């Protein structure tokens, strides 16, 4: 086999063994309040998530800073666990993390292991929605630590038709069903970031959200979507309020996600 991408006259790269390759295991570490966190970074996207954690969603870190050690965080759309690990490691909370994409779920568990958090963090390879059962995950990005996938329907983050690069089988559940079955406790805080389908997660959690034990939610919301505007009104009806100034500060000012912002809802 020849390497047709190597310039003429260039030396052939020194080969490495499979064992050497497996031992590479690239990682990146960050520190906050004297706590060191380590993340597996086998791709550029995974490394980018570590490098940008302080700047990508600063309001999310500020929200986590208010957690108490006996709180329970439910992280829906956990990806590789950046905020799951941050919350468990720096605030000492218990976390129930949900991520249906198989590659990201594997990295999520590796990050839990690297930070010795298996007693505090429980991760599940499934999505939350308004139905329970077997479903499909329509993947928009095949990179490790990628995002913008959709559960159940081939729609993008603007709820417009998506041509997926791959369709993976997955399991979904209503949060209300999981809590009724005793699979998860009623969370103190809920983070939802599922790229356009946040309203479905809320629809499957109406009973849970009536419980006064739920103190706050952080939801990535697109005000251009009627479904999301309806979701905001539904949360208001359930007794939650948000700060317009906080949302304005969090809103993306440019790019494809312009206008999208994290809404922090509190009782």
N, C-alpha and C positions, 0 to 999 in steps of 0.2 A: 504494500500500500504506500502511495506517495502522498506527501503533503503539498497540495497545489496552491496553498495560501502562503507558503514561505517564499520570500524574495529569493531570486537566483543568487547563489553564492553564500547565502546565510547559513550559519551553522544550525544543525538540527538541535532541537531542545533536548536537554538531558531528561531521559525518561525517569519516572518515579514508579515505585511499586504500588499495588493496590493498598498494601498495609501502610505505606507512607502517606498515601492520599487520605486514607481513613483517619490518620492521626493528625491531620492538619487542623480540623475542627476550629475554624476561625471564630473569635469571640470579641465582644466589645463591652466595656464596663462604664458605668456612670455612677455618680455618688450624689446623694441628697441627704442633708441633715445628718451626716456621719454614717449613712447607710450605703454600702456598696452593692450595686446590682449588676449582674452579668447576663449578657444575652448572646445567644448563638447567632452568628451572622454569616450563613453560608451563601448569601446572595447580596448584590448591591442594594436591593430594596430593603432587606433586613437590616443592613448597616445604616441605611438612610433613616429608618425608623428610630434607631438608637440616637443618631446624631441630631435629629430634629425634635426629640421628645419635648424639649423645653420651649420650643418656638412654634410647633405645629398647632397645638391646642392648649395654650397656657391656662385658659379658663378651666380645663379639665383637671389640671394639676392643682389649681387653687381650690376647686371643688373637693378633690380628694383630701386636701390638707385639713378640711373640717371634719373628717371622719373620726369616730372614737374606736378604741380597741375592741369593743364588744359588738361593733356594727357588722352587718353582712352586706356585701356588695354583690350584685348580680351583673355580670358583664356580658351583654348580648352583642355578638359580633366582635369577639375578643381578638381576632387575628392571631398574632404570635404572642400576645399577652403583655404588651408594653404597659398598659394601665393596670392590668391585673397584678403584675409583679410589683409595680410602683405602689399600689394601694396596700398589698399584703406586706411588703417589705418595710415601707416607711411608716405605715399607720397601724400595722398589726391586725388588720381586719380579716375576717374570713371572706373568701371569694368563691363564687360559683360562676365559672366561665363557660360560655357556649360559642363554639366555632365549628361550622359544618364542613369547611374546606379541608381536605385530608392533609395536604402538605403543611398548611398553617397550623393545624391541630397538632401535628407531630412536633413542630417547632415550639408551639405553646407548651407542650409537656416537657420538652427539653429545657426550656427556660425555667419552668417550675423546679425541675431537678437541679439545675445549675445554682439556683438560689436557695436550695434546701427548704422549699415551701410546700412540700407535698402534704404536710399535716394541716395546712391552712388554706390551700387552694385545691378545689375540685374542678376539673375540666371535663367537658363533655363534647363529643364530636357530633353535634346536632345543632339545628337552628330553632329559634323561637318564632312562632307565627300565629295566625288565627285559626289554624287547624292542627290536628295531631295525626301522625302516621308516617308512611314512607312518601318521599317526595324526590325532587331533582334539584340539583344546584347547577345553575347556568353560569359558567365561568367566563369572565371577561378578561382575565389576566392569568397566565400560567406560571408567572414567576413566583418563587418562594417569597412569602410575605406580601403577595399581591392582594388586591381588593376589588370592589365593585362587582361582585358576584350577586346573583339573585336566586332566591329560593322559590320554587313553584312555578314562576312565570319567567319567560325570556324577555325581561324588561331591564333597561339600564337605570341609573340613579335618578333620571328624570322621568321614569316610568314610560319611556318610549321603547319601541321594539329593539331588541338586542340580538345580534348574531353571535352566539357564544362560541368560544374557541374549543370548548369541551363541555360535556354534560356529565356530571357526577351524581350518582345516587346519594341520597342523604335521608336523615330522619329529622322530622320537625315535631314540635309540640307547642300547645298553648301553655303559657306559664301557669294559668289557673289549674290546668290538669296536673302539672308536675307538683304543685303545692298540695292539691287535694290528695294526691297519691303518697304524700310524705317524702317525695324524692328530693325536694329542696325546701328550705325554710322560707318563711316570708322575709324578703330582703328589706334592709333598712334603706339602701340606696340602689338605684337601677341605672345602668349606663346602656344606651341603645344606639348602635351605629351599624346599620345594615343597608346603607346605600339606597335609600328610597322606599324601603319596605317597613319603616319604623311604625307606621300607622297599623300595620297588621299585627305587630308585636303587642301594641297597646290594646287592640281589639281582643286579643287572646289573654289579656291580663286584667280585664275590667274588675272582676271580683277581688283580685289581689290588691288592686289600687284603691279599693274602698277601705282597706285595712289601715288604721291609723299608724301601724308600725312602719309603714312605708313613708319615710320622711322627705326623700328627694329623688328626682330623676334628672339625668342629663341625656338629652336626645338631640342627635344631629337632625336638623329640620330644614326643609326647603320651602320657604314661604310661597314659591311660585306654584306649588302643587296644591290642588284643592284638597286632596287627601290629607296633606299635612296641616293645612289650615283647620280642617275638621278635627284632626287629632288634638290640636292645641285647644280648641273649644271644648272637646270632650274632657281633657285634663282639667280645664277650669271648672267644668261642671262637677268633677270629682273632688274639688277643693284645693287644687294646686294653682300656684301663681308664679309668674316669672318677672324678672326685671328687664325692662326694655333697654336700659343702658348696657346691661351685661350682654344681651343678644346683639346689640349694635356693635359693641366692641369685638365680639366673636365672629361677626359676619365676614366671609371671604370678600375681599375688595376687588379681585380680578380673577381671571382664569375660568376654566369650565365650571367650577363650583361657586362662581360669584353669587353672593346672596345667601348661600347656605351657612348656617350658624348653629352652634351648640346652644340649645335652650336649657337652662337650669330651672327646673320646676321644684318648688318647695311648698310644704303645707304651712 
